[in-house]
Amino acid sequence: MSSRQRIYVGLAVSAGVCSGIALFLYLRHRRQIALSKTPNANDSSPTRTSLLSSLKSRRGRDYDDITSSEADSAGSESVRFQSGGANIEVKIPGGDTPLTAEQAILLTRFLDENENDIDLLHRILTNIANAGTFNENQVYLANAGCIERLRELLLTTENETTKCKILLALNNLALNEHTITHFSDLVSFVINLCRTTPSKSLVRLYGLNLLVNMSVLEHLHNEYIKDINELGSLIQSTFDNNDETLSAGKILVNLSTNKQNLENLLKLTGIEIKTIVQICTPKKKIIDSDESSKLEENLLRYLTFYCNLAETIVNELKLETKNQNLWLLDPIPYGQGAVYFELFDHDTQMSTKSILRPQYQSYTINNQIKRLRQAMDTIRQIQFDSTVSSVQDEFDENEHTPTMPDSSTPRKNPTTLDELNPIDDSLNNLEKDFDEEFADDDTIQGGDSTPSNQSLASFSSALSTNENNTFTSPDK
């Protein structure tokens, strides 16, 4: 074969290779376009990841993000439903694309018209949960009455799977300042639902997460405070499960950021710092790093809760000291074992500080421990200063209390030295009576009847004030 023929063959092979590569790239491009037009709710592509990341960055608060993909998810599906006596095929929007206002109304209609079809109802709830990850969808669904309808279903259904899917949908719809106004009168029901549901169940976990999300904004805080005792019982019941303990801690942190809740949060019982530290401190025997990190995350939430309370107390006490209205120093409204005594009782403070040591691997936990110890010291110092001030005020009040003269009988003006000095006159009379009574008693030795100079000096010293004002510190 000549060199020219070899060149022709090489060119032909190169052209074939290039054509094959071009065809492959073209087909791949067409496939990507087709996939982008039919999104799946379970898809974990970079597009979906970036959308969810941008959504989370817009929220700005610590929400619990739960999508239905954590359980099971149905993407965009065409379903038939009975409407107006005719079978109409309607495509349910998936969770990867924003809804329109009309589509949100359509999904809400599905809830009403397909309540008895459990499978279809579950697919609709899944799509609502996925759609609720977008802020625009949350507003559209709320305006369509979706939240009210979900609440009615949650109150009436007995199906555990249906409850889970409703709670998932409500979790995502609670992430908006507009939609949270539609959640009124739901807090009490969810608290009771979690209390009566067995531990480690999905219904209980999703219910706790819904309580977390509803407590992020202050709009519903009054409903938590109204059922503060039931909430305390629920929190105590979560200490056997790490995931539930974490959710309960998040609820407390969210409520503690609102100083209006201070008085009622101090009434909670069963949340002693000693108990929390024992439950949430990783043991040396634990080799699993994931388990250890979960325990430390739980501990961080409860330490943050106590730090928020303690710092709010310090600010309130400083303000009340100026106004002379120290209601926080009155322990009467608080029962035994209340959070109040963790921060105000001296013995409990000392016990707490003995176990709170910055000995953890997490810098954030160690920093929170330092904050809490400093706040406790400040509270105790304010208590001490308030006690000293009240004693001093009482002493000054007694000292300056005027004595009212007896005006029932007229008094004459003193004219003699004895009348000018009635005390000296009384002492002289007492001395005369003493001498007359014991004049013949041989057991009494004669001598000066007045006290010695040393005794008078001791008496004076015992009643003298601390001129140097050297009070002993409570720590010493």
C-alpha positions in Angstrom: 0.0 0.0 0.0 1.4 3.3 -1.0 1.8 6.2 1.3 -1.1 8.1 -0.3 -3.5 5.2 0.3 -2.4 5.1 3.9 -3.2 8.8 4.3 -6.7 8.2 2.8 -7.3 5.3 5.2 -6.2 7.3 8.2 -8.4 10.2 7.3 -11.4 7.9 6.9 -10.8 6.3 10.3 -10.4 9.7 11.9 -13.6 10.9 10.4 -15.5 7.8 11.6 -14.2 8.3 15.1 -15.2 12.0 15.2 -18.6 11.2 13.8 -19.1 8.5 16.5 -18.1 10.9 19.3 -20.4 13.7 17.9 -23.3 11.2 17.7 -22.7 10.1 21.3 -22.6 13.6 22.6 -25.7 14.5 20.7 -27.6 11.5 22.1 -26.4 12.2 25.6 -27.6 15.8 25.3 -31.0 14.7 24.2 -31.2 12.3 27.1 -30.4 15.0 29.6 -33.1 17.3 28.1 -35.6 14.5 28.4 -34.7 13.8 32.0 -34.9 17.5 32.9 -38.5 17.6 31.6 -39.6 14.6 33.8 -38.1 15.3 37.3 -38.3 12.8 40.1 -39.0 13.8 43.7 -36.3 11.3 44.8 -33.7 12.7 42.4 -30.5 13.8 44.2 -29.0 15.6 41.2 -26.9 18.8 41.6 -29.9 20.8 40.4 -32.2 19.6 43.2 -29.4 19.9 45.7 -28.7 23.5 44.7 -32.4 24.4 44.9 -32.7 22.9 48.4 -29.5 24.7 49.5 -30.7 28.0 48.2 -34.0 27.4 49.9 -32.3 26.7 53.3 -30.1 29.8 52.9 -33.2 32.0 52.6 -34.8 30.8 55.8 -32.3 32.3 58.2 -33.5 30.3 61.3 -32.9 26.8 62.6 -35.7 24.8 61.1 -35.9 21.0 60.9 -36.1 20.2 57.2 -38.1 17.1 56.5 -39.1 16.1 53.0 -41.1 13.1 52.1 -38.1 11.5 50.4 -37.1 10.4 53.9 -40.0 8.0 53.9 -41.1 7.3 50.3 -41.9 9.6 47.4 -44.0 9.5 44.3 -42.8 11.9 41.6 -45.0 13.6 39.0 -47.8 11.3 38.2 -51.0 11.4 36.1 -54.0 10.4 38.2 -57.7 10.1 37.5 -60.3 11.6 39.9 -64.0 12.0 39.8 -65.0 15.6 39.3 -68.3 16.9 38.2 -69.5 13.4 37.1 -66.7 13.0 34.6 -63.3 11.3 34.8 -60.7 13.9 34.2 -57.0 13.0 33.9 -54.9 15.5 35.8 -51.1 15.6 36.2 -50.1 16.1 39.8 -47.1 18.5 40.0 -43.9 17.0 41.4 -41.7 18.3 44.2 -38.8 19.7 42.1 -40.7 22.5 40.4 -42.6 25.4 41.9 -46.3 25.3 41.7 -48.6 27.9 40.3 -51.5 29.3 42.4 -53.9 27.2 40.3 -51.9 24.0 40.9 -51.9 24.7 44.6 -55.7 25.0 44.5 -55.9 21.8 42.5 -53.8 19.8 45.1 -56.1 21.1 47.9 -59.1 19.9 45.9 -57.5 16.5 45.6 -57.5 16.2 49.4 -61.2 16.8 49.5 -62.2 14.6 46.6 -59.9 11.6 47.2 -60.0 11.3 51.0 -61.4 7.7 50.8 -58.8 6.5 48.3 -55.9 5.9 50.7 -53.3 5.2 48.0 -54.1 8.3 46.0 -54.4 10.4 49.2 -50.9 9.3 50.2 -49.5 10.3 46.8 -51.2 13.7 47.1 -49.8 14.2 50.6 -46.3 13.3 49.3 -46.5 15.8 46.5 -47.7 18.5 48.9 -44.8 17.7 51.3 -42.2 18.0 48.5 -43.8 21.1 47.1 -43.7 22.7 50.5 -39.9 23.0 50.3 -40.3 26.1 48.2 -41.3 29.4 49.8 -43.6 30.3 46.9 -45.4 27.0 47.2 -45.9 27.4 50.9 -47.7 30.7 50.3 -49.8 29.4 47.5 -50.9 26.3 49.4 -51.7 28.3 52.5 -53.8 30.7 50.5 -55.6 27.7 49.0 -56.7 26.4 52.4 -54.4 23.4 52.3 -53.1 23.8 55.9 -56.6 23.9 57.4 -57.6 20.8 55.4 -54.4 19.0 56.5 -55.2 19.9 60.1 -58.8 18.5 59.8 -57.4 15.2 58.3 -54.8 14.9 61.2 -57.6 15.3 63.8 -59.8 12.6 62.2 -57.6 10.0 60.7 -56.6 6.8 62.5 -54.2 5.5 59.8 -50.6 5.8 61.1 -49.1 6.2 57.6 -51.5 8.9 56.8 -50.6 10.7 60.0 -46.9 10.5 59.1 -47.5 12.0 55.7 -49.7 14.8 57.0 -47.0 15.7 59.6 -44.4 15.7 56.9 -46.4 18.1 54.8 -47.2 20.4 57.8 -43.5 20.4 58.7 -42.4 21.9 55.5 -45.4 24.3 55.3 -44.5 25.7 58.8 -41.3 27.3 57.5 -42.8 30.6 56.5 -43.9 33.8 58.4 -47.1 33.9 56.4 -48.1 30.3 56.6 -47.4 30.0 60.4 -50.5 32.2 61.0 -52.6 29.3 59.7 -51.4 26.9 62.4 -53.4 28.2 65.3 -54.8 25.7 67.8 -52.6 22.9 66.4 -49.8 23.0 69.1 -51.9 21.5 71.9 -53.1 18.6 69.6 -49.6 17.8 68.5 -48.2 17.8 72.0 -51.0 15.4 73.1 -50.5 13.3 70.0 -46.8 12.9 70.8 -47.5 12.1 74.5 -49.9 9.4 73.7 -47.9 7.8 70.9 -45.3 5.1 71.7 -41.7 6.2 71.8 -39.5 5.6 68.7 -42.4 5.7 66.3 -42.4 7.9 63.2 -45.6 9.6 64.2 -43.9 10.8 67.5 -40.7 11.8 65.8 -42.4 13.8 63.0 -44.7 15.3 65.6 -41.8 16.5 67.7 -40.1 17.9 64.5 -43.4 19.8 63.7 -43.3 21.3 67.3 -39.7 22.4 66.6 -40.7 24.2 63.3 -43.8 25.8 64.8 -41.7 27.2 67.7 -39.1 28.9 65.5 -41.2 31.9 65.1 -42.8 33.6 68.1 -46.3 33.6 66.7 -47.4 30.4 68.4 -45.3 30.6 71.6 -48.4 31.5 73.7 -49.9 28.1 72.7 -46.8 26.3 74.1 -46.9 28.3 77.3 -50.6 27.6 77.7 -49.7 23.9 77.8 -46.4 24.2 79.6 -47.0 21.3 82.0 -47.9 18.9 79.2 -44.9 20.1 77.3 -42.7 19.4 80.3 -44.0 15.9 80.6 -43.4 15.3 76.9 -39.8 16.5 77.2 -39.1 14.1 80.1 -40.5 11.2 78.1 -38.0 11.8 75.3 -34.8 11.1 77.3 -34.8 7.4 76.3 -34.3 8.2 72.6 -31.5 10.4 71.2 -33.4 11.7 68.2 -36.4 12.6 70.3 -34.2 14.2 73.0 -32.6 16.4 70.3 -36.0 17.6 69.0 -37.2 18.3 72.6 -34.0 20.4 73.2 -34.6 22.4 70.0 -38.1 23.2 71.2 -36.7 24.5 74.5 -34.0 26.6 72.7 -36.6 28.2 70.4 -38.9 29.1 73.3 -36.0 30.4 75.5 -35.1 33.1 72.9 -38.4 34.9 73.8 -38.0 36.7 77.1 -41.8 36.8 77.5 -41.7 33.0 78.2 -39.2 33.3 81.0 -41.5 33.0 84.0 -43.3 29.9 82.6 -40.2 28.2 81.4 -38.8 28.4 85.0 -41.7 26.3 86.1 -40.7 23.3 84.1 -39.7 20.3 86.1 -37.6 17.2 85.4 -35.0 19.0 83.3 -32.2 19.2 85.9 -28.8 20.0 84.5 -27.3 17.1 86.4 -29.7 14.7 84.7 -29.0 16.2 81.3 -25.3 15.9 81.7 -25.5 12.3 82.8 -27.7 11.4 79.8 -25.9 13.3 77.1 -22.3 13.0 78.1 -20.5 10.4 75.9 -19.1 7.5 77.9 -15.5 6.4 77.4 -16.7 3.0 76.4 -18.5 4.4 73.4 -16.3 3.7 70.4 -18.9 4.8 67.8 -18.1 8.4 66.9 -21.6 9.0 65.4 -23.2 8.0 68.7 -20.8 10.3 70.6 -21.5 13.2 68.3 -25.3 12.7 68.8 -24.9 12.8 72.5 -22.8 16.0 72.4 -25.3 17.6 70.0 -28.1 16.9 72.5 -26.0 18.3 75.4 -25.4 21.4 73.4 -29.1 22.1 72.9 -29.9 21.9 76.7 -26.9 23.9 77.7 -27.9 26.6 75.2 -31.4 26.5 76.7 -30.0 27.2 80.2 -27.6 29.9 78.9 -30.5 31.7 77.2 -32.5 31.6 80.4 -29.6 32.6 82.7 -28.6 35.6 80.5 -32.2 36.7 80.3 -32.5 36.5 84.1 -29.3 38.6 84.5 -30.7 41.3 82.2 -34.1 41.3 84.0 -32.5 41.4 87.5 -30.3 44.4 86.5 -33.4 46.2 85.2 -35.4 45.2 88.3 -32.7 46.4 90.7 -33.1 49.9 89.3 -36.9 49.7 89.7 -36.8 48.0 93.1 -39.1 45.2 91.8 -37.3 41.9 92.2 -40.1 39.5 91.4 -37.6 36.9 90.2 -36.1 36.5 93.6 -39.4 35.2 95.0 -39.4 31.3 94.9 -43.0 30.9 96.0 -44.6 30.5 92.6 -42.2 27.6 91.7 -42.7 24.0 92.7 -40.1 21.6 93.9 -37.7 20.5 91.2 -38.4 23.5 88.9 -35.9 24.9 86.6 -36.0 28.1 88.7 -34.0 26.4 91.5 -31.3 25.3 89.0 -30.4 29.0 88.6 -31.3 30.6 91.9 -30.8 28.0 94.7 -27.2 28.3 96.1 -26.8 24.6 96.9 -28.1 23.5 93.5 -25.8 26.0 91.8 -22.8 24.6 93.6 -23.7 21.1 92.7 -24.2 22.1 89.1 -20.9 23.9 88.8 -19.1 20.9 90.2 -20.2 18.8 87.3 -20.1 21.4 84.6 -16.5 21.4 83.4 -15.2 22.4 80.0 -13.9 18.9 79.3 -15.6 18.1 76.0 -14.0 17.8 72.6 -16.5 20.3 71.2 -15.4 23.9 71.6 -19.0 25.1 71.4 -20.0 23.0 74.3 -17.1 24.2 76.4 -17.9 27.8 75.5 -21.5 27.3 76.6 -20.4 25.8 79.9 -18.3 28.9 80.6 -21.2 31.2 79.7 -23.5 29.3 82.0 -21.1 29.4 84.9 -20.5 33.1 84.5 -24.2 33.8 84.4 -24.8 31.8 87.5 -22.1 33.7 89.4 -23.7 37.0 88.3 -27.1 35.8 89.5 -25.7 34.8 92.9 -23.9 38.2 93.2 -27.1 40.1 92.4 -28.9 38.0 95.0 -26.3 38.7 97.6 -26.3 42.5 96.9 -30.1 42.5 97.0 -30.1 40.8 100.4 -27.5 43.2 101.9 -29.4 46.2 100.4 -32.7 45.0 101.9 -31.2 44.5 105.3 -29.6 48.0 105.2 -32.8 49.6 104.1 -34.7 47.9 107.0 -32.0 49.0 109.4 -32.2 52.6 108.1 -36.0 52.5 108.3 -36.0 51.4 111.9 -33.3 53.9 112.8 -35.2 56.9 111.4 -38.7 55.8 112.6 -40.0 58.8 114.6 -41.4 58.2 118.1 -44.8 59.8 118.7 -45.0 61.6 122.1 -47.9 60.7 124.4 -50.2 63.7 124.4 -52.8 62.2 126.8 -51.2 63.9 129.9 -49.5 67.2 130.0 -45.8 67.3 130.5 -44.0 70.0 132.4 -40.7 71.5 131.4 -37.7 70.1 133.3 -36.4 72.6 135.8 -33.7 70.6 137.7 -30.6 68.6 136.7 -32.3 65.4 137.8 -35.2 66.1 135.5 -32.9 67.0 132.6 -31.1 63.6 133.1 -33.9 61.0 133.8 -31.6 58.1 132.9 -28.9 59.1 135.3 -31.6 59.6 138.0 -32.9 56.1 137.4 -29.5 54.6 137.6 -28.9 56.4 140.9 -32.2 55.1 142.3 -31.3 51.6 141.2 -28.0 51.8 142.9 -29.5 53.0 146.2 -32.0 50.1 146.1 -29.3 47.7 145.4 -27.2 48.9 148.4 -30.1 48.9 150.8 -31.2 45.4 149.8 -27.8 43.8 150.2 -26.3 46.0 152.9 -26.3 43.2 155.5 -25.3 40.3 153.2 -21.9 39.0 154.1 -21.5 37.0 150.8 -21.2 40.3 148.8 -17.8 41.8 149.1 -17.5 45.5 149.3 -16.1 47.6 146.5 -17.0 49.7 143.6 -20.5 48.8 142.3 -20.0 50.1 138.8 -18.7 47.8 136.0 -15.0 47.8 135.3 -13.6 49.7 132.4 -12.7 46.4 130.6 -16.3 45.2 130.7 -17.5 48.5 129.3 -15.0 48.3 126.5 -16.1 44.7 125.6 -19.7 45.7 125.5 -19.0 48.6 123.3 -17.0 46.4 120.9 -19.7 43.9 120.6 -22.2 46.5 119.4 -19.8 48.4 117.2 -20.4 48.4 113.4 -17.9 47.0 110.9 -16.2 50.2 110.1 -14.0 48.7 107.4 -17.1 47.0 105.8 -15.2 43.7 105.5 -18.0 41.3 104.6 -17.0 37.7 104.0 -17.5 36.5 100.5 -20.0 33.6 100.2 -17.5 31.7 98.2 -15.1 31.8 101.2 
